[in-house]
Amino acid sequence: MNYGSMDRKIMIQSPPTDKDDGGELSGSWTHECSPWARVQHNSSSESNDEGTEAMVDVVTFTIRYRSGITSGMRVVYGGDTYEIIGIREIGRDEYLELSTVHRTNW
């Protein structure tokens, strides 16, 4: 992997941990880190979920290895939010590939 290809700044956030009276998570997402990343747009598709049309983008972010990143977190990039759906370690503590999806409803 060429470090020069990691030329986009992203933000990784963890979900809220506070619970409201009904037991639902509430509060805001917490900033964890802002690593440099390589961004790879894999695919886009349209879906119709329960009468709502949406565009689904699948994007892979490759960052230098960092412990503590989980699939419950999210990536913020270019003003959009990407749900982390998979994490793959490349090499031994060298890189992480974060497989993500971004959904846009219209």
Secondary structure, 3 states (H helix, E strand, C coil): CCHHHCCEECEEEECCCEECCCCCEECCCEEEECCEEEEEEEEEEEEEECCEEEEEEEEEEEEECCCCCCCCCEEEECCEEEEEEEEEEECCCCEEEEEEEEEEEC
